[in-house]
Amino acid sequence: MRHTHPEIEDYFQRFLRLKPDGQIEEQNIQIYCDVAVNSGIYTFAVVKDGQPSEVKARFTFVYRKVGDRWLIVDHHSSGMPEKTT
């Protein structure tokens, strides 16, 4: 969990060091007046310890419309659980 702006900024700075390239696999957008929720699954190609890797995760973005712009007011992302056999 990241609660403060410095914690959130640190999270994204660390993530950007992985050189992520993301692709939305599935999404569901719901709009309620000036609030929208987008949830789904995305996959990121990353470079970790010099090696290419792929990370699949669930996401939820919450947006609020301010004027003519939709601004992110909350975000959650978590890695997909490993498949068990």
C-alpha positions as CSV (number, residue, x, y, z in Angstrom):
1,M,0.0,0.0,0.0
2,R,1.2,3.5,-0.8
3,H,-0.6,6.3,1.1
4,T,1.5,9.4,0.5
5,H,2.5,11.2,-2.7
6,P,6.2,10.4,-2.1
7,E,5.3,6.7,-1.6
8,I,3.2,6.6,-4.8
9,E,6.0,8.4,-6.7
10,D,8.6,5.9,-5.5
11,Y,6.4,3.0,-6.6
12,F,6.1,4.4,-10.1
13,Q,9.8,5.4,-10.4
14,R,10.8,1.8,-9.5
15,F,8.2,0.4,-11.9
16,L,9.5,2.6,-14.8
17,R,13.0,1.3,-14.2
18,L,11.7,-2.0,-15.5
19,K,11.0,-0.3,-18.9
20,P,7.3,-1.5,-19.0
21,D,5.4,-1.9,-22.2
22,G,1.8,-2.6,-21.4
23,Q,-1.1,-4.1,-23.2
24,I,-4.7,-4.2,-22.0
25,E,-6.1,-7.7,-22.4
26,E,-9.6,-7.2,-21.1
27,Q,-11.4,-4.2,-19.6
28,N,-14.8,-3.2,-18.4
29,I,-15.7,0.5,-18.2
30,Q,-18.6,1.8,-16.2
31,I,-19.6,5.4,-16.1
32,Y,-21.7,7.0,-13.4
33,C,-22.2,10.7,-14.1
34,D,-18.8,12.3,-13.4
35,V,-17.1,9.1,-12.1
36,A,-15.9,6.2,-14.2
37,V,-14.5,2.8,-13.2
38,N,-12.3,0.7,-15.5
39,S,-11.3,-2.7,-14.4
40,G,-9.7,-5.6,-16.2
41,I,-6.4,-7.4,-16.9
42,Y,-3.2,-6.1,-18.5
43,T,0.1,-7.6,-19.4
44,F,3.4,-5.8,-19.2
45,A,6.6,-6.7,-20.9
46,V,9.4,-5.7,-18.5
47,V,13.2,-6.0,-18.2
48,K,14.2,-7.2,-14.7
49,D,17.8,-7.9,-13.9
50,G,18.6,-7.5,-17.6
51,Q,16.2,-10.2,-18.6
52,P,13.0,-9.8,-20.5
53,S,9.9,-11.0,-18.6
54,E,6.1,-10.7,-18.7
55,V,3.8,-9.7,-15.9
56,K,0.1,-10.2,-16.0
57,A,-2.0,-8.2,-13.5
58,R,-5.5,-7.2,-12.6
59,F,-6.3,-3.5,-12.5
60,T,-8.9,-1.0,-11.4
61,F,-8.8,2.7,-12.3
62,V,-11.3,5.2,-10.9
63,Y,-11.6,8.5,-12.8
64,R,-13.4,11.7,-12.0
65,K,-14.4,14.1,-14.8
66,V,-13.1,17.6,-14.2
67,G,-14.2,20.0,-16.9
68,D,-13.6,18.0,-20.1
69,R,-10.8,15.8,-18.7
70,W,-11.1,12.4,-16.9
71,L,-8.5,12.4,-14.1
72,I,-7.3,9.3,-12.3
73,V,-8.4,9.5,-8.6
74,D,-7.5,6.0,-7.6
75,H,-5.7,2.9,-9.0
76,H,-5.1,-0.6,-7.9
77,S,-3.1,-3.3,-9.5
78,S,-2.1,-6.8,-8.4
79,G,-0.3,-9.6,-10.0
80,M,-2.3,-12.5,-11.2
81,P,-2.0,-15.6,-9.0
82,E,0.2,-18.4,-10.3
83,K,-1.7,-21.3,-11.8
84,T,-1.6,-24.4,-9.7
85,T,-1.7,-28.0,-11.1
